[in-house]
Every structure is written in C-alpha cells, then in structure tokens.
Amino acid sequence: MKAPIKNWQDSPTRHFISETDVSAAEFRQLIAAGIELKSSWQRGETRDTLHNKTLAMIFEKASTRTRTSFEAGMAQLGGHAINLSPADSQLGRGEPITDTSRVLSEMVDAAMLRTHLHSTIEDFANVSRVPVINGLTDLLHPCQLLADMQTFFELRGDIKGARVTWLGAGNNMCNSFINTAKLLDFTLVIACPPKFAPDASLLETCKDNVMVCDTAQVACENADAIVTDVWASMGEEQQITERHQLLAPFQVNQSLLSLAGKDAIFMHCLPAHRGEEVTAEVIDGPQSVVWQEAGNRLHAQKALLEFLML
C-alpha cells in the first residue's frame, strides 16, 4: 500500500486550502474566469463542464453562503453536490477524518470542508486523492478572498498597489487578507486591539505588504477599500462582552469611511451585525458592495471548481 503523503502541499493533486496554494498568476486567472462565468450566467448561457462530477461538502459549522454557492455552482456547471455533516454521517460517531477522506476519494471528484480546526482539513487533504477546498477554518477563509478580489477587480481594476484597511480582530478573514496582500502585491493596513492582533509569524512572512496600527483613523486614511468582520466568530461568543469593549473603537462608521479615498468601497464577508462592527449607514450605504461581494462567491467558486477538477 502506498504510504500517505506527509504534507498536503506535497500532493500531486491540487488543493485550495490556503491562498498560497496558487500562484499570483493563477489567482488572477481565477478572478478573470469568475468574471467571465458571471457574465455567461447573466446572459442565460448553460455550461456543462462538470457533467457527471460530484462534490462532497462537509460542514462542521453552520453555513449560508458557502453551502448555497458551492451547491448552486456545481448544479450550474452540470455537476452535483452532496451535503454531509457530523450529525448525519459517520463523522458524528467518531470515524477518523482521514478514513472519511479515503472513502470519499473512491466516490467523488472533489471535497469541500468547512471546519473548526485548520488541522482537520490538512489531515483530510494528506490522504485525499481528489482536490480538497477550504470552505472556512479557524485559520483561513480563502474562498471568500477569491470573491472579495473578484469584486474589487470588477469595480476598481487590478488591486496591485492599492491600499486596503482591515478594522477589527485578527481572525481567519484577516489572515486570508494578509496572505492575499503579499500574493497580489497590495498594501494591507490592519487596525485592531493588541490582544486581538493577527498571528505574528504570518505578519512577519508578509511584512513587506502589511502594517499594523492601533488607531482606526490612521488606518482608514486614503484607503481604497475598508473591510471588517463580526467581532466574535463562531466559537468565540463567550468572549463577546470583552470583544465589544475592545473592538468598539474599530467600528466602521461614516466618520471613518469619510477618511478613505473618495471612491473607496466597503466590504464584509457577512453575516453582519449592524450597530456592532459596522453601522447600518455604512453597510446599507452607496459605498457598500457587500451584496455583489456575496454573489461573487458563486462565480469565483465555479472558477475554482473548474480549475481543480478539469
């Protein structure tokens, strides 16, 4: 029997677990493909590139956008998606994730996981013979970055050289923005409380493209985009009181948005809590692109599915 690979990055099968699993040229290729797939869909054209292909979707966390976009995306490309969760699969009865991966490799053409621990998807990919996609972990959310970058490219052109401001905790979305800043060569300015700063090693790796400050006003000056996320991600709700106290100065409001460039856009991966990380005036205002951003999950991921499965 062939021994399992020691690291998913050494696999001959292409995976998308981190933004760094593709080159800058490939990332831009995915954005261009997503834009074209969106135009084709809007024209009412049909596409059958993934005919007879099946995507297995494993959800440890609740999902609206991730599940809908992948399931609809597979259907629009002529394929099929199967939804799995611990509650209705053997994972809930203690089957090792690596055993599930080996089984699914015999039955499906790709797998998408939305998990708590990042190590779970790494373990799954280590033994998978089919492409594995990160639908979100506690460390990264690379599919969201594909949609975010597609949105920026559609509205403002290539993001190279742009200034993007992140306000809030250094969570998985922030980590993915850090990776993408280095990959696509834009400047990311992060404003957050020191207690919720991003991972120091990741900041060091991407230091030429990322800076951290503790003042929201300074971070927002001349920004081309301002981005935020909820103050407490799934699993962090017990810290909500402390997080509200420390993150309140980093709420995206009209005053901060006015410091950005005149054509600046506001982005949020959703779901949003109006009156917490962002005011209703901003998220429902003319500079907000959150609905286009959310819709682009569908088309960016269709491009990714074709890239990995064809």
C-alpha positions in Angstrom: 0.0 0.0 0.0 1.3 3.5 -0.9 2.2 5.4 2.3 0.2 8.6 2.8 1.9 11.8 1.9 3.4 13.7 4.9 2.2 17.1 3.9 -0.8 18.1 1.7 1.3 20.6 -0.1 3.4 17.8 -1.5 0.4 16.1 -3.0 0.3 15.7 -6.8 -3.3 16.6 -6.6 -4.0 20.3 -6.5 -5.8 21.6 -3.3 -7.0 25.0 -2.3 -6.6 25.1 1.4 -4.7 28.4 1.5 -4.4 31.4 -0.8 -0.8 30.4 -1.2 -1.7 27.1 -2.9 -1.9 29.1 -6.1 0.5 31.5 -7.7 -0.3 35.2 -8.2 -0.8 34.5 -11.9 -3.2 31.6 -11.1 -5.1 33.8 -8.6 -5.6 36.4 -11.3 -6.6 33.7 -13.7 -9.3 32.5 -11.3 -10.6 36.1 -10.9 -10.8 36.5 -14.7 -12.6 33.2 -15.0 -15.0 34.1 -12.3 -15.9 37.4 -14.0 -16.5 35.6 -17.3 -18.5 32.8 -15.7 -20.7 35.5 -14.1 -21.3 37.3 -17.4 -22.1 34.0 -19.1 -24.6 33.1 -16.3 -26.2 36.6 -16.5 -26.6 36.0 -20.3 -28.6 32.9 -19.5 -26.0 30.6 -21.1 -25.7 27.0 -19.9 -22.4 25.3 -19.1 -21.8 21.6 -18.7 -18.1 21.4 -17.9 -18.6 19.3 -14.7 -21.1 16.9 -16.1 -21.2 13.7 -14.0 -18.8 15.2 -11.4 -19.7 15.2 -7.7 -18.5 17.4 -4.9 -18.7 16.2 -1.3 -19.3 19.1 1.2 -18.5 18.5 4.9 -19.9 21.1 7.3 -18.9 21.2 11.0 -20.0 24.9 11.1 -23.3 26.4 10.1 -23.3 27.9 6.6 -25.5 30.0 4.3 -23.2 31.5 1.6 -20.7 28.6 1.4 -23.2 25.9 1.1 -25.5 27.7 -1.3 -22.7 28.9 -3.6 -21.0 25.5 -3.9 -24.2 23.6 -4.3 -25.6 26.0 -6.9 -22.3 26.3 -8.6 -22.0 22.6 -9.1 -25.5 22.5 -10.5 -24.9 25.4 -12.9 -21.8 23.5 -14.2 -23.7 20.3 -14.7 -22.5 18.5 -11.6 -23.8 17.5 -8.3 -23.1 18.3 -4.6 -23.6 16.1 -1.6 -24.0 17.8 1.8 -22.5 16.0 4.8 -22.4 17.0 8.5 -21.3 15.2 11.7 -25.0 14.9 12.6 -25.9 12.8 9.6 -22.7 11.0 8.8 -20.3 8.6 10.5 -18.1 11.6 11.4 -20.6 12.1 14.2 -19.9 8.6 15.5 -16.2 9.1 15.7 -14.9 8.0 12.3 -11.5 9.5 11.8 -11.4 12.3 9.2 -8.7 10.5 7.3 -10.8 7.4 6.9 -13.7 9.6 5.6 -11.2 11.2 3.2 -10.0 7.8 1.8 -13.6 6.7 1.4 -14.7 9.8 -0.4 -11.7 9.7 -2.7 -13.2 6.5 -4.1 -16.6 8.0 -4.7 -16.4 11.8 -5.5 -14.4 14.1 -7.7 -13.6 16.8 -5.1 -14.3 17.7 -1.5 -15.0 21.0 0.3 -14.7 21.2 4.1 -15.9 23.9 6.5 -14.3 23.0 9.8 -13.2 24.4 13.1 -9.6 23.3 13.3 -7.4 24.0 10.3 -5.5 20.8 11.1 -8.7 18.9 10.2 -8.7 19.9 6.6 -4.9 19.4 6.4 -5.3 15.8 7.7 -8.1 15.2 5.2 -6.0 16.5 2.3 -3.0 14.5 3.4 -4.7 11.3 2.3 -7.1 12.6 -0.3 -6.7 11.6 -3.9 -9.2 14.3 -5.1 -8.9 18.1 -4.8 -9.8 19.5 -1.4 -11.2 23.0 -0.9 -11.2 25.1 2.3 -14.7 26.4 2.8 -13.5 28.0 6.1 -11.4 27.1 9.0 -10.4 28.9 12.2 -7.2 30.0 10.4 -8.2 30.9 6.8 -11.1 31.6 4.5 -9.6 31.6 1.0 -12.8 31.1 -1.0 -14.1 34.4 0.5 -10.9 36.1 -0.7 -11.5 34.9 -4.3 -14.9 36.6 -4.2 -13.6 39.7 -2.5 -10.8 40.1 -5.0 -13.2 39.5 -7.9 -15.4 42.3 -6.5 -12.5 44.7 -6.3 -11.3 43.9 -9.8 -14.8 44.3 -11.2 -15.2 47.7 -9.6 -11.7 49.2 -9.5 -9.4 47.1 -11.7 -6.3 45.2 -10.5 -5.7 45.6 -6.8 -1.9 45.7 -7.2 -0.6 48.8 -5.4 -3.9 49.5 -3.7 -4.4 50.3 0.0 -6.8 48.1 1.9 -7.8 48.7 5.5 -8.8 45.9 7.8 -10.6 47.0 11.0 -11.2 44.5 13.8 -9.8 41.3 15.2 -7.0 39.4 13.5 -9.2 36.4 12.7 -9.3 33.9 9.8 -10.6 36.6 7.4 -7.8 38.9 8.4 -5.3 36.1 8.0 -6.5 35.5 4.4 -6.2 39.1 3.6 -2.7 39.1 4.8 -1.8 36.2 2.5 -3.5 37.8 -0.4 -1.8 41.2 0.1 1.5 39.5 -0.4 0.3 37.3 -3.3 -1.3 40.2 -5.3 1.0 42.9 -4.1 -1.2 45.4 -2.3 -0.8 47.2 1.0 -2.9 45.9 3.9 -3.3 48.2 6.9 -4.7 46.4 10.0 -6.1 48.4 12.9 -7.0 46.2 15.9 -6.5 46.0 19.7 -3.2 44.4 20.6 -4.9 41.5 22.3 -6.6 40.5 19.0 -3.6 41.1 16.7 -3.1 38.6 13.8 -0.6 35.8 14.1 3.0 37.2 14.5 4.6 34.7 12.2 2.2 35.4 9.4 2.8 39.1 9.8 6.5 38.5 9.6 6.1 36.4 6.4 4.1 39.2 4.7 5.7 42.2 6.3 6.5 43.9 3.0 2.8 44.3 2.3 1.2 44.5 5.8 1.3 47.0 8.6 -0.5 47.0 11.9 -1.6 50.1 13.9 -3.9 50.6 16.9 -5.7 53.7 15.5 -8.6 53.2 13.2 -8.5 56.8 11.9 -4.9 56.5 10.7 -5.6 53.1 9.1 -8.5 54.4 7.1 -6.8 57.4 5.6 -6.7 57.2 1.8 -7.9 53.6 1.8 -9.2 52.1 -1.5 -11.3 49.6 0.5 -12.3 49.2 4.1 -13.0 45.7 5.3 -14.3 44.3 8.5 -15.9 41.2 10.1 -18.0 40.3 13.1 -16.4 40.9 16.4 -17.0 37.3 17.6 -16.6 34.5 15.1 -18.3 31.1 15.6 -17.0 29.6 18.8 -16.0 32.9 20.3 -19.4 34.0 21.5 -18.4 33.5 25.2 -15.9 36.4 24.8 -18.5 38.8 23.4 -18.5 41.3 26.3 -14.7 41.7 26.3 -14.6 41.8 22.5 -17.3 44.5 22.4 -15.3 46.7 24.8 -12.0 46.3 23.0 -13.3 46.4 19.4 -15.8 49.3 19.8 -13.2 51.9 18.6 -12.8 50.0 15.4 -16.4 50.0 14.3 -16.8 51.1 10.6 -18.9 54.2 10.6 -19.4 57.1 8.2 -16.8 59.2 10.0 -14.1 56.6 9.4 -15.3 55.9 5.8 -15.0 59.6 5.0 -11.3 59.4 5.7 -10.8 56.9 2.9 -10.4 57.7 -0.7 -13.4 59.2 -2.5 -14.0 56.0 -4.4 -13.4 53.7 -1.5 -15.6 50.6 -1.1 -16.8 48.9 2.0 -16.6 45.1 2.2 -17.8 42.5 4.7 -18.0 38.7 4.3 -21.3 38.5 6.1 -23.3 37.8 8.2 -23.1 41.3 9.6 -24.3 42.8 12.9 -25.4 46.3 12.3 -24.6 48.6 15.2 -21.6 46.5 16.2 -18.7 46.1 13.7 -20.4 48.3 11.2 -23.2 50.9 11.2 -26.3 50.5 9.2 -25.5 53.8 7.4 -22.3 52.2 6.0 -23.3 48.7 5.2 -26.6 49.9 3.5 -24.9 52.9 2.0 -23.7 53.7 -1.5 -20.1 52.7 -0.9 -21.0 49.2 0.3 -20.5 46.4 -2.1 -21.4 43.5 0.2 -24.2 42.1 -1.9 -22.1 42.0 -5.0 -19.3 40.5 -2.9 -21.6 37.8 -1.6 -23.0 37.0 -5.0 -19.5 36.6 -6.3 -18.9 33.6 -4.0 -20.9 31.6 -6.6 -18.9 32.6 -9.6 -15.5 32.7 -8.1 -16.0 29.2 -6.7 -17.3 27.9 -10.1 -14.0 29.1 -11.5 -12.1 27.3 -8.7 -14.1 24.1 -9.2 -13.2 24.0 -12.9 -9.6 24.9 -12.1 -9.2 22.0 -9.7 -11.5 19.4 -11.3 -10.8 19.7 -15.1 
